[in-house]
Amino acid sequence: MPPQLTEAWGIAYLQILIVLLIFFFGIPSIVFQVTLPEEMRRIVNKYMKPYLRMIGEVALLITLFALYFVWGLHPCIIGVPIWKDWVGSIIITLSLIFLIVFWWIYLLKLSRTGIVNYLEVKIYKRFGEEGSKKHEELTDLITLGERSEAGHEKEIVLEAMSRLIIKLQKREGYKGGGLEYILRDFDEIVTSKDKPGNESDFQLSVGILEDIINRLSSQNFPGVSDEIFVYWSLKKIGKKAVELNLSKQVVLRVITIASSNPDVLFEIGYSAFNSGDYFSALAALSKLESLALPGKQKKPKVNDQLFGLMAHFWKGGGSARRRVESFLETYGDQFPDIDQILGQAVDAHYKDARYDTADKLMEMRANLAKSKTKGKKS
């Protein structure tokens, strides 16, 4: 049996409701302002107003309960009917249940995972309605990932991006294009200048990009626009991994995935060589050499990128130059027009504003021409 709704109990019930109402308005505001980072507060204010309206709805319900106590359940002078005892207890119990349920939903939705999942759903819906565009929600999700702390926080965003890409690739009508706005900025989640990812984040991001390439290959979509942007992100991730001096596993994995892309191999090899990571630079050089040798259909720019990277080894002198000389001694006959090839490489890197590489190529070209002249005289 509930307690008899005497005047004392009626006042107690009313006080409980008033306290719940005050805390109901105060605590969410404190949680919202204190616990949420700035970028999450901005996203919540921007997109999640329906969940914030729940505060007003539940608060209104508690207010109506309080008013009902004042005007409907106030104790009678002679005595209180037993049904009022039950109604009073039920109202207080329901108020507590409503608050518990609300707080559970509120905190769940305002968690980092809840916000990221919300944006994931919105982005997928926008792609379905409007097609491939740089939607506002996508920009906010990438920005959130960029400003998240390394480790678990970035992992939440990366996994959401992975789920989103998989769903978009499985959509009917997907032909290997349309994800450029996702893939072009994907790397920013881990390559952020202020909050770069840790090694685990880099491994996860590289794995996601590798899976995209594998799905494109399995669907017979090689060389399509999405693949181009995957390599674009891989290049920036690989260079950042070199800059952060992460383990060789990350860089070598990128080199392996991009083993057919001369641009990525050159950029990573160049960054690694200039950073003193000669092991990774040599791995990139070896992949370029294998692309340039006979037996394979040579891709455009392979020679430009191969000899561009070789020029840095050449200029490095000592053992680095010896590595290039060894290659030319073994496979030089495969490049009979070496002077012309080097001249084309100079022009290619000059046009791409890689002046440092162009200068080293010119020096390497002059050295080789001089050595060839001496060889003929002797």
KOLDRENPA-699458 format. One record per residue (C-alpha): x, y, z; residue in three letters. Coordinates in steps of 0.25 Angstrom, whole numbers, plus 5000, padded with zeros to 4 digits. Layout:
N
XYZAla
...
! end
This chain:
378
500050005000Met
500550144997Pro
500650245008Pro
499350315011Gln
499350455004Leu
499350535016Thr
499650685016Glu
501150655020Ala
501250545009Trp
500650634999Gly
501650745002Ile
502750645001Ala
502250594987Tyr
502150734982Leu
503550774987Gln
504150644980Ile
503550694967Leu
504050834968Ile
505450784972Val
505350684960Leu
504950804951Leu
506050894955Ile
507150784954Phe
506450744940Phe
506750884935Phe
508150904942Gly
508850774940Ile
508750764925Pro
509250904923Ser
510450874932Ile
510750744925Val
510550804912Phe
511550924915Gln
512550844923Val
512750704917Thr
512550734902Leu
513750784894Pro
513450914886Glu
513350844873Glu
512350744879Met
511450854885Arg
511450924871Arg
510950794864Ile
509950764875Val
509350914874Asn
509350894859Lys
508750764857Tyr
508150694869Met
507050794873Lys
506050684874Pro
506750624885Tyr
506950754892Leu
505350774891Arg
505250654900Met
505650734911Ile
504550834909Gly
503550724907Glu
503850644920Val
503950774928Ala
502550804923Leu
502050674928Leu
502650684942Ile
502150824943Thr
500750774940Leu
500950664950Phe
501250774960Ala
500050864957Leu
499150734958Tyr
499750724972Phe
499350864975Val
497950864969Trp
497550724968Gly
498150634979Leu
498250734991His
497850665003Pro
496450685008Cys
496150735022Ile
495350615026Ile
496150505019Gly
496750465006Val
496150354997Pro
497050234995Ile
497150264980Trp
497850394983Lys
498950314991Asp
499150224979Trp
499150334968Val
500150414977Gly
501050304978Ser
500950264963Ile
501250404959Ile
502550414967Ile
502950274961Thr
502650314947Leu
503450444949Ser
504650374953Leu
504550264942Ile
504350384932Phe
505650444937Leu
506450324937Ile
505950284923Val
506250424918Phe
507650434924Trp
507950294918Trp
507550344904Ile
508150484906Tyr
509450434910Leu
509550324899Leu
509150424888Lys
510150534893Leu
511250434894Ser
512350444884Arg
511850304878Thr
510450354878Gly
510750484870Ile
511650414860Val
510650304857Asn
509550414856Tyr
510450484845Leu
510750354838Glu
509250334836Val
509050474832Lys
510150464822Ile
509650334816Tyr
508250394814Lys
508850524808Arg
509650444798Phe
508350364794Gly
507550494792Glu
508550584786Glu
509650494781Gly
511150524782Ser
511350664788Lys
512150724799Lys
511050714809His
511050794822Glu
510950674830Glu
512150614824Leu
513050734826Thr
512550734841Asp
512950584842Leu
514350594837Ile
514550724845Thr
514050644857Leu
515050534854Gly
516150634851Glu
515950704865Arg
515850574873Ser
516950514882Glu
517750404876Ala
517350264879Gly
515950234883His
515250364879Glu
515850364865Lys
515550214864Glu
514050244866Ile
514050334854Val
514950244845Leu
514050124848Glu
512750214844Ala
513450254831Met
513750114828Ser
512350074830Arg
511850194822Leu
512750164810Ile
512350014810Ile
510950044810Lys
511150144799Leu
511950054790Gln
510849944792Lys
509750044787Arg
509050004774Glu
509650084762Gly
511050104768Tyr
512050094757Lys
513350134764Gly
513150284766Gly
512450384774Gly
513250364787Leu
514250474784Glu
513750574794Tyr
513950464805Ile
515250404800Leu
515950544797Arg
515850584812Asp
515850454818Phe
517350464822Asp
517150584830Glu
516550504842Ile
517950444845Val
518850544838Thr
518350664846Ser
519350764849Lys
518950794863Asp
518450654867Lys
519050544858Pro
518650404860Gly
519550304867Asn
520050174860Glu
518750094862Ser
517950204856Asp
518850204844Phe
518850054842Gln
517250064843Leu
517150174833Ser
518150104823Val
517349974825Gly
516050044821Ile
516650104808Leu
517249964805Glu
515849904806Asp
515250014797Ile
516349974786Ile
516049824788Asn
514549844787Arg
514749934774Leu
515649824768Ser
514649714772Ser
513549794765Gln
514449814753Asn
514549964755Phe
516049984754Pro
516550114750Gly
515250194753Val
515150324760Ser
514950264774Asp
516250194773Glu
516950314769Ile
516550384782Phe
516850264790Val
518350274785Tyr
518250424788Trp
517950394803Ser
518950284804Leu
520050384799Lys
519750484810Lys
519550374820Ile
520950314816Gly
521650444816Lys
521050484830Lys
521450344836Ala
522950374831Val
522850514837Glu
522350464851Leu
523450354850Asn
522450244852Leu
522850094851Ser
523350044837Lys
522049954837Gln
521150074834Val
522050134823Val
522349994817Leu
520849964817Arg
520550084809Val
521650064799Ile
521149914797Thr
519749964795Ile
520150074785Ala
521249984778Ser
520550014765Ser
520450164766Asn
521750234763Pro
521350374768Asp
521050314782Val
522350234782Leu
523150354778Phe
522550454788Glu
522750354800Ile
524150314795Gly
524450464794Tyr
523950494808Ser
524650374814Ala
525950394808Phe
525950544813Asn
525550504827Ser
526650404828Gly
525750284827Asp
526650214816Tyr
525950074818Phe
524550124814Ser
525250214803Ala
525950094797Leu
524650014798Ala
523950114790Ala
525050124780Leu
525049974778Ser
523549974775Lys
523850084764Leu
524950004758Glu
524049884757Ser
523049964750Leu
524050024740Ala
524749894736Leu
524249814724Pro
523249704725Gly
522149794730Lys
521249894723Gln
521950024727Lys
521050124733Lys
521150274729Pro
522150354738Lys
522850234743Val
524150274737Asn
523950414742Asp
523750374756Gln
524750264757Leu
525950354752Phe
525350464760Gly
525550384773Leu
526850334768Met
527350474766Ala
527150494781His
527950364784Phe
529050414774Trp
529150544781Lys
529250484794Gly
530650424790Gly
531350304797Gly
530550184798Ser
529250244793Ala
529950284780Arg
530550144779Arg
529150084780Arg
528750164767Val
530050124760Glu
529849984763Ser
528449984757Phe
528950054745Leu
530149954743Glu
529149844744Thr
527949894736Tyr
528550014728Gly
528449944715Asp
526849944717Gln
526950094717Phe
527750124704Pro
527250264703Asp
527650304717Ile
528050444714Asp
526650474707Gln
525950404719Ile
526650484729Leu
526250614721Gly
524850574720Gln
524850554735Ala
525450684738Val
524350754730Asp
523250674737Ala
523750704751His
523950854747Tyr
522550864742Lys
522050804755Asp
522850914763Ala
523750804769Arg
524950894766Tyr
525850824776Asp
525650694769Thr
525850754755Ala
527150814760Asp
527650684765Lys
527250614752Leu
528050724744Met
529250694752Glu
529150544751Met
528950554736Arg
530150644735Ala
530950544743Asn
530550424735Leu
530850494722Ala
532250534727Lys
532450394731Ser
532050344717Lys
532950434710Thr
534150394719Lys
533850244716Gly
533850274701Lys
535150344701Lys
535850234710Ser
! end
